[in-house]
Amino acid sequence: MAPAVDVDTPADIIQSLKAKAKQVDLSIFPDGLKTTGQHPPLYDKIYPYSAFPKRIEGPTEWKAEDYANNPERWVHQFSEEELDEISRTADDFIALGKPLTGINKDNFRLPGLEPALITMRRELINGKGFLLYKGFPVDEWGLHKSAVAYMGLGAYLGYPVSQNGHGHILGHVKDLGEDSTQIDKVRIYRTNARQFFHADDCDIVGLLCISKAEFGGESDVASIHNVWNILQAERPDVTELLTQPIWYFDRKGEVSEGEDPYIKAAVFYLETPDPNDPGREQRVYCKWDPYFVRSLSRFSDAGIIPPLSPAQDEAVRLLEATCERVKLHMILDVGDLQFVANSHTLHARTAYRDFGPDTGKPRRHLMRLWLSVPEDEGGWRLPYWDSAEKKRGGIQVDDTPPVARLDAD
């Protein structure tokens, strides 16, 4: 089946981008790896709707009732032995005097936990796409040791990538009082507003709960393959529209020199073929965030890009409503670790209210990791030039260095 858009990306351009990704300043990126950042897809790798499956089956397609009453299938309570190993390794790393940005599997060895982490990684990438770990002693360990332990675990799942234009590889989901209505400027994770169903610009997102809100801030996850099946059965015109590269996504000013301030892309993609196994399944991949689609009026009002059509506007609302129909709801307690795959799930957050300053209780605070899994290490085969890069995706502005602070700024 031929791709949907007959626009070839010259091979020399792709090779140039790959070569540039390897030419990094080691004084800025000591591990020799730089987040590749946001890019438009390879349009000649986007397939037409007719190539997509009518229905998806398998472990990536699940329903909330499969798990709501069966926590043993997706919740793991850390054992004392596991926590002892993590604690000792975190203490050893801290004793080295290295920065958090230097954590990797080689200097954060977890021989006892590693087999379970390999299984966990496989389940995230090729299975249901979400897991919840409980019992991280964040109050006992404090912010620094908790961050070290969290990033050390994350190193077994993927490579940390920058989450914003400031280079944060350890992010902080916290209400900083920013105006959530200014969606062309403000990232919603820095507010207490509802976050609609979306995927982040990475393969796996991790959240570690440091402190909870007084009310709200609860989590929802939906299988995008279940959503796909419903839309295919009820509104195939909408699924077809979502496979077309006619959607503009805002970059909210987080761009490198010479880059466009938005990206034109599709919402649903097929994986690219496996060159080593041409008969291998090409799975349906989703890349979506409604806040980044609805924040472009400054460009559409000026006639630079088209506004959302009525059909697109309906598709946005229907995609959200369908996720709401099939969501699995969960509440993160202090010390909970949630990992979610961005390839075949979407996640959301309810609005929340922090405790008042007179209570003496901290504001809601979640530490966040964006992790990359390149295709040659088991990641999905994506229609982007950086699919095989170790730190694919994320948000990178020029040579902004990676940083890992212990609180929001």
C-alpha positions in Angstrom: 0.0 0.0 0.0 1.4 3.4 -1.0 1.7 6.1 1.6 -1.0 8.7 1.7 1.0 11.7 0.8 3.2 11.6 -2.3 5.9 13.9 -0.9 9.3 12.3 -0.6 11.7 13.5 2.0 15.1 13.6 0.3 17.5 11.0 1.7 20.3 13.5 2.0 18.1 15.7 4.3 17.4 12.7 6.5 21.0 11.7 6.6 22.0 15.3 7.4 19.6 15.4 10.3 20.9 12.1 11.7 24.5 13.3 11.3 23.7 16.5 13.1 22.1 14.6 16.0 25.5 12.9 16.6 27.5 16.1 16.4 26.9 17.3 20.0 29.0 19.4 22.3 30.2 17.1 25.0 30.6 20.1 27.4 26.8 20.6 27.1 25.7 16.9 26.6 28.3 14.8 28.5 26.8 11.5 27.5 27.0 12.4 23.8 23.2 12.2 23.5 21.0 15.2 22.7 17.2 15.2 22.7 16.2 15.4 19.0 13.0 17.4 19.7 9.8 18.0 17.8 9.7 17.5 14.0 7.1 17.0 11.3 6.6 13.4 10.2 8.1 12.0 7.1 5.0 12.6 4.9 6.0 9.9 2.5 5.7 7.4 5.4 2.1 8.3 6.3 -0.4 5.7 5.1 -3.9 6.3 3.7 -6.9 5.4 5.8 -7.5 2.3 3.5 -4.3 0.7 4.9 -5.5 0.9 8.5 -7.1 -2.1 10.2 -10.9 -2.1 10.6 -10.4 -3.5 14.1 -7.5 -4.0 16.5 -7.2 -7.0 18.8 -4.5 -8.0 21.3 -3.1 -6.9 24.6 -2.9 -3.2 23.5 -6.7 -3.2 23.2 -8.3 -3.3 26.6 -11.4 -2.1 28.4 -11.5 -0.4 31.9 -13.5 -3.3 33.3 -10.6 -5.6 32.5 -8.6 -3.8 35.2 -10.8 -1.7 37.4 -11.5 -4.7 39.7 -8.3 -6.5 39.1 -5.5 -4.3 40.6 -3.2 -7.3 40.8 -2.9 -7.0 37.0 -1.5 -3.5 36.9 -0.5 -2.4 40.5 2.7 -3.5 42.1 3.6 -2.9 45.8 7.3 -2.5 46.3 8.7 -5.1 48.6 11.2 -4.3 51.4 13.9 -6.2 49.4 13.2 -4.1 46.3 13.3 -0.8 48.3 16.5 -1.8 50.1 18.2 -2.4 46.8 17.0 0.9 45.3 17.9 2.7 48.5 21.5 1.3 48.6 22.0 2.1 44.9 20.7 5.6 45.3 23.0 6.2 48.3 26.0 4.9 46.3 25.2 7.2 43.4 24.8 10.2 45.7 28.2 9.4 47.2 29.8 9.6 43.7 28.9 13.3 43.6 27.6 13.1 40.1 24.6 15.3 38.9 21.2 13.8 38.4 21.6 14.3 34.7 24.4 11.7 34.8 22.3 8.7 36.0 22.3 5.7 33.7 22.0 1.9 34.0 25.8 1.5 34.2 26.1 3.7 37.4 22.8 2.7 38.9 22.9 -1.1 39.0 19.8 -3.0 40.2 20.7 -6.7 39.5 17.8 -7.9 41.7 15.2 -5.7 40.2 16.4 -5.7 36.6 14.5 -8.8 35.4 11.2 -7.3 36.7 12.0 -4.0 35.1 12.6 -5.7 31.8 9.2 -7.3 32.0 7.7 -4.0 33.0 9.2 -2.3 30.0 7.9 -4.9 27.7 4.4 -4.6 29.1 4.5 -0.9 28.7 5.7 -0.9 25.1 3.9 -4.0 23.7 1.1 -4.7 26.3 -1.6 -2.7 28.0 0.7 0.4 28.2 0.4 1.4 31.9 1.5 0.3 35.3 1.4 1.6 38.9 4.0 1.0 41.5 3.3 1.8 45.1 5.3 2.4 48.3 8.1 4.7 47.2 9.2 6.2 50.6 9.4 9.8 49.3 8.8 11.4 52.8 11.6 9.3 54.3 14.0 9.8 51.5 13.4 13.5 50.7 13.4 15.2 47.3 17.0 14.5 46.4 17.2 10.8 47.1 13.7 10.3 45.8 14.7 12.0 42.5 17.9 9.9 42.2 16.0 6.6 42.9 13.2 7.6 40.4 15.6 8.5 37.6 17.6 5.4 38.3 14.5 3.2 37.8 13.6 5.2 34.7 17.0 4.5 33.2 15.9 0.8 32.8 12.9 1.9 30.8 14.3 4.5 28.4 16.5 7.5 27.9 15.4 10.7 29.6 14.6 13.5 27.1 14.0 17.2 27.6 10.4 18.1 28.4 10.5 21.8 27.6 12.5 24.7 26.2 14.4 24.9 29.5 16.0 21.4 29.1 14.2 19.8 32.1 14.7 16.1 32.0 13.2 15.9 35.5 10.0 17.7 35.2 7.6 18.9 37.9 3.8 18.9 37.6 2.8 21.7 39.9 0.4 24.6 39.9 2.6 27.7 39.5 -0.3 30.1 39.2 0.0 30.5 35.5 -3.2 31.4 33.5 -4.5 28.1 32.0 -6.7 30.1 29.5 -3.5 31.4 27.8 -3.1 28.1 26.0 -0.9 29.6 23.3 1.8 30.4 25.9 1.2 28.2 28.9 1.9 24.5 29.3 -1.1 23.1 31.2 1.0 20.9 33.6 2.1 24.2 35.2 -1.5 25.0 36.2 -4.3 23.2 38.2 -6.6 23.0 35.1 -8.0 19.8 33.7 -5.8 18.1 31.2 -7.7 16.5 28.4 -6.7 13.1 27.0 -3.4 13.4 25.3 0.0 11.8 24.7 3.3 13.4 25.5 6.3 13.8 23.1 8.1 10.7 24.3 7.6 6.9 24.4 7.0 6.5 28.1 5.9 9.1 30.7 6.5 8.5 34.4 4.9 10.4 37.3 6.1 10.1 40.9 3.6 11.5 43.5 5.5 13.6 46.1 2.4 15.3 47.5 -1.4 15.3 46.7 -3.9 18.1 46.2 -6.7 18.7 48.6 -9.2 17.9 45.9 -8.9 16.4 42.4 -5.8 15.9 40.3 -6.8 12.3 39.6 -5.6 10.3 36.7 -7.3 8.6 33.7 -5.9 6.3 31.1 -7.6 5.0 27.9 -6.6 2.4 25.4 -6.4 4.2 22.1 -6.9 0.9 20.3 -10.2 0.5 22.1 -11.1 4.0 21.1 -10.1 3.2 17.5 -12.4 0.2 17.4 -15.3 2.3 18.7 -14.8 5.1 16.3 -14.4 2.6 13.4 -17.7 1.0 14.3 -19.6 4.2 15.0 -17.9 7.0 13.0 -15.4 5.8 10.4 -15.5 9.2 8.8 -13.9 10.6 12.0 -11.1 7.9 12.1 -10.4 8.6 8.4 -10.1 12.3 9.2 -7.7 11.6 12.0 -5.4 9.6 9.8 -4.9 12.6 7.4 -1.9 14.9 7.8 -4.1 18.0 7.9 -3.7 18.8 11.6 -1.6 21.6 12.9 0.1 21.4 16.3 1.4 24.4 18.2 4.9 24.4 19.5 4.2 27.3 21.9 7.4 29.1 21.2 9.6 26.2 22.1 11.5 26.1 18.8 15.1 26.1 17.7 16.5 28.7 15.2 15.0 28.3 11.7 12.2 26.0 12.8 8.5 26.5 12.2 6.3 27.5 15.2 3.9 24.7 14.4 3.9 21.2 12.9 1.5 19.8 10.3 0.8 16.1 11.0 -1.8 13.4 11.4 -3.3 12.1 14.7 -3.3 8.3 13.8 -0.4 6.7 12.0 0.7 3.2 11.0 4.1 2.0 12.1 6.7 1.9 9.3 7.6 -1.5 7.9 10.2 -3.6 9.7 13.1 -3.9 7.1 14.2 -7.2 8.8 10.7 -8.6 8.8 8.5 -7.2 6.0 5.5 -9.3 7.2 5.5 -7.9 10.7 2.4 -6.0 11.9 2.3 -2.3 11.4 0.5 -1.1 14.6 -1.7 2.0 14.9 0.1 4.8 16.7 -1.5 7.9 18.1 0.0 11.4 18.7 -2.4 13.8 20.2 -2.9 16.8 22.5 -6.0 19.0 22.0 -4.4 21.9 23.8 -1.8 22.1 21.1 -4.4 22.0 18.3 -6.7 24.6 19.8 -4.0 27.2 20.6 -3.2 28.2 17.0 -5.7 31.1 16.5 -2.8 33.6 16.3 -1.8 31.9 13.1 -5.2 31.0 11.7 -6.6 34.5 12.3 -3.7 35.9 10.3 -4.4 33.5 7.4 -1.1 31.7 7.9 -2.7 28.3 8.5 -6.4 27.2 8.1 -8.6 27.1 11.2 -10.1 23.9 12.4 -12.9 22.9 10.0 -16.3 22.0 11.5 -15.5 18.3 10.8 -12.2 18.6 12.7 -13.8 20.4 15.6 -16.3 17.6 15.9 -13.5 15.0 15.7 -11.7 16.7 18.6 -14.8 16.6 20.7 -15.6 13.0 19.7 -12.1 11.7 20.4 -12.3 13.2 23.9 -15.8 11.9 24.6 -14.8 8.4 23.5 -11.8 8.4 25.7 -14.1 9.4 28.6 -16.4 6.4 27.8 -13.6 3.8 28.1 -11.2 5.4 30.7 -9.6 3.6 33.6 -9.6 5.9 36.6 -6.9 5.9 39.2 -5.8 8.0 42.2 -2.1 8.5 42.8 -1.2 8.5 46.5 2.0 9.8 47.9 4.8 7.4 46.9 3.0 6.1 43.9 4.8 5.7 40.5 2.8 5.7 37.4 4.2 4.8 34.0 2.2 5.2 30.8 3.1 4.5 27.1 2.4 7.3 24.7 2.2 5.1 21.6 -1.1 3.4 22.3 -2.7 5.0 25.3 -3.9 8.5 26.1 -4.0 9.9 29.6 -5.8 12.8 31.3 -6.0 14.6 34.6 -8.9 16.1 36.5 -8.7 19.7 37.6 -7.6 20.1 41.2 -7.3 22.5 44.2 -4.3 22.7 46.5 -4.5 22.9 50.2 -4.6 26.5 51.4 -1.5 28.2 52.7 -2.9 28.3 56.3 -3.0 24.5 56.4 0.8 24.1 56.3 0.4 21.3 53.7 2.4 21.3 50.5 1.0 21.9 47.1 0.4 18.9 44.8 3.7 17.9 43.3 4.5 15.1 40.8 8.0 14.5 39.5 7.8 13.7 35.8 10.1 11.7 33.4 9.8 11.6 29.6 11.6 8.5 28.4 12.6 7.6 24.9 12.8 4.0 23.5 14.4 3.9 20.1 13.2 1.4 17.6 16.3 -0.7 17.6 15.9 -1.1 21.4 12.3 -2.3 21.2 10.5 1.0 20.5 7.7 1.5 18.0 8.8 2.2 14.4 7.6 5.7 13.9 7.4 7.8 10.7 9.9 10.3 11.9 13.6 10.8 10.9 14.7 10.3 14.5 12.9 7.0 15.1 16.2 5.1 15.7 17.8 7.9 17.7 18.3 7.1 21.4 16.8 10.4 22.6 14.1 10.7 20.0 11.3 13.1 20.6 11.0 15.4 23.6 11.4 19.2 23.3 14.8 20.6 22.5 15.6 24.3 21.8 19.0 24.8 20.2 21.7 23.7 22.5 19.8 24.2 25.8 21.6 21.8 28.2 19.7 19.1 30.1 18.9 20.0 33.8 17.3 18.0 36.6 16.2 20.3 39.4 14.4 19.1 42.5 11.4 21.4 42.3 9.5 23.5 39.7 10.8 26.7 38.4 
